[in-house]
Structure formats: C-alpha cells, structure tokens
Amino acid sequence: MNTYAKYCPNVFLAKCKEPHQKGECIVLTSKYGTETEVEVHNLVKQDSEHYYYSFTRCDGTNSQTRAAAKAERLHGYADNAMARSEKYFEAASEGREFLRLAEPIKIGHHSEKRHRALIERNAKRMDKSVAEMKKAESYADKIAYWEEMAGKIDLSMPESLEYFGFEVEKAKKRHQELKEHPEKRAHGYSLTYAKKAVNEAEKKLKIADLLWG
C-alpha cells in the first residue's frame, strides 16, 4: 500500500514499497483510508524499505484549488449569515405601524401583555439580526486570506521550480543593489536581511529542483 510521508512545509511525498516510473499513476491511501490517484514525478529519496516520490494529483487538485474552494465556502457562509440577518431584521418590524405611534404600555389594560410581548419579540429578532450580521462580517478576513492563498505558489506544485528561480534572481538583484548603494538601505540590517532573503530563496529553489526538476 502506498501512503503519504511529510517532507517539508506544504509538501508530502508518496511513500512506496515498490519503485515507480515518472509519469506513472498510482493510488495513495491516507491514514483515514481515503484513496487518491496521483501521478509520480521524481524519486526524492529512498531507504532500505521505501521509495519516496514527489507527485501531483490526477484530478488537478492542489493547494491553490483547495484554497479557492475554501474561500468559496466561506463566501457561502457569509451570504447565508447575511440572509439570516436580513430575515430577522424584517421580522423585527412586526407591528411597526402600531409601535410607530409610540403608544405607552397601558398598565393593567388587557393589551399590556400583547404590547410587552411584541416589543420583546422584536428586540430578540433585532439582536439576532445584529449577531448574524457580525458573523457575516467576521468571515471577511478569512475570505481575504484564502483568496490570497489561492494565488500563492508553494513547493507542493511543479510551478514552484520556475517561481523560485525567479525569486532567487529578484532577491540577488535586491541584495546587489543595497550592496552597491548604501544610501538605499532603510536601516543597519537591510543588507543582512537582503542576504537572508537570497539564502532562503536559494534553499527553496534547491528543494523545488529536487522535487520537480
């Protein structure tokens, strides 16, 4: 049985007992028993018992599509919460014409109980309307985060090889610019941070090359 093995952040490898060829489609089984068909890419490492391959899902699902789906679900949650808020708001207008008259509650009158109940019902409905509106608003940051993630390339995708190659060149140009022009450094650690950015980009490019090169 082929399973998953964590390799680095955002990246899992196919852990196999038998060797496979690049382009071959195999089935991976999760710890929950879910089976997924994947396409084998590179042999990343091996030990005495297993071969570890980079892979992509045959159905095209990746971190970007999962993030986009998450954002879409959150949009749905927000829309539903706003719809409930509007429904409660409309319900809170029960007896609006009567209440608009600002008639005082007539203590001891047969209408007192109905009058108080109407006000209480509408108050509860308005509270629920506000609560649902706040719930809808609370999804905004989450939606923004997952929409941003939907456009992010990480090491789990073959596109990361080209992407991090570009990031290395960009980081090197920035480092060289600060090295040659000290006046462009925002603070005393600018050059150090720029060099760190180069090292991090090169590290990711090396991993991307191992996975997808």
C-alpha positions, 0 to 999 in steps of 0.5 A, spaced: 500 500 500 502 506 498 501 512 503 503 519 504 510 521 508 511 529 510 517 532 507 517 539 508 512 545 509 506 544 504 509 538 501 508 530 502 511 525 498 508 518 496 511 513 500 512 506 496 514 499 497 515 498 490 519 503 485 515 507 480 516 510 473 515 518 472 509 519 469 506 513 472 499 513 476 498 510 482 493 510 488 495 513 495 491 511 501 491 516 507 491 514 514 483 515 514 483 510 508 481 515 503 484 513 496 487 518 491 490 517 484 496 521 483 501 521 478 509 520 480 514 525 478 521 524 481 524 519 486 526 524 492 529 519 496 529 512 498 531 507 504 532 500 505 524 499 505 521 505 501 521 509 495 519 516 496 516 520 490 514 527 489 507 527 485 501 531 483 494 529 483 490 526 477 484 530 478 488 537 478 487 538 485 492 542 489 493 547 494 491 553 490 484 549 488 483 547 495 484 554 497 479 557 492 474 552 494 475 554 501 474 561 500 468 559 496 465 556 502 466 561 506 463 566 501 457 561 502 457 562 509 457 569 509 451 570 504 447 565 508 449 569 515 447 575 511 440 572 509 439 570 516 440 577 518 436 580 513 430 575 515 430 577 522 431 584 521 424 584 517 421 580 522 423 585 527 418 590 524 412 586 526 407 591 528 411 597 526 405 601 524 402 600 531 409 601 535 410 607 530 405 611 534 409 610 540 403 608 544 405 607 552 404 600 555 397 601 558 398 598 565 393 593 567 389 594 560 388 587 557 393 589 551 399 590 556 401 583 555 400 583 547 404 590 547 410 587 552 410 581 548 411 584 541 416 589 543 420 583 546 419 579 540 422 584 536 428 586 540 430 578 540 429 578 532 433 585 532 439 582 536 439 576 532 439 580 526 445 584 529 449 577 531 448 574 524 450 580 521 457 580 525 458 573 523 457 575 516 462 580 517 467 576 521 468 571 515 471 577 511 478 576 513 478 569 512 475 570 505 481 575 504 486 570 506 484 564 502 483 568 496 490 570 497 492 563 498 489 561 492 494 565 488 500 563 492 505 558 489 508 553 494 513 547 493 507 542 493 506 544 485 511 543 479 510 551 478 514 552 484 521 550 480 520 556 475 517 561 481 523 560 485 528 561 480 525 567 479 525 569 486 532 567 487 534 572 481 529 578 484 532 577 491 540 577 488 538 583 484 535 586 491 541 584 495 546 587 489 543 593 489 543 595 497 550 592 496 552 597 491 548 603 494 548 604 501 544 610 501 538 605 499 538 601 505 532 603 510 536 601 516 543 597 519 540 590 517 537 591 510 543 588 507 543 582 512 536 581 511 537 582 503 542 576 504 537 572 508 532 573 503 537 570 497 539 564 502 532 562 503 530 563 496 536 559 494 534 553 499 527 553 496 529 553 489 534 547 491 528 543 494 523 545 488 529 542 483 529 536 487 522 535 487 520 537 480 526 538 476 
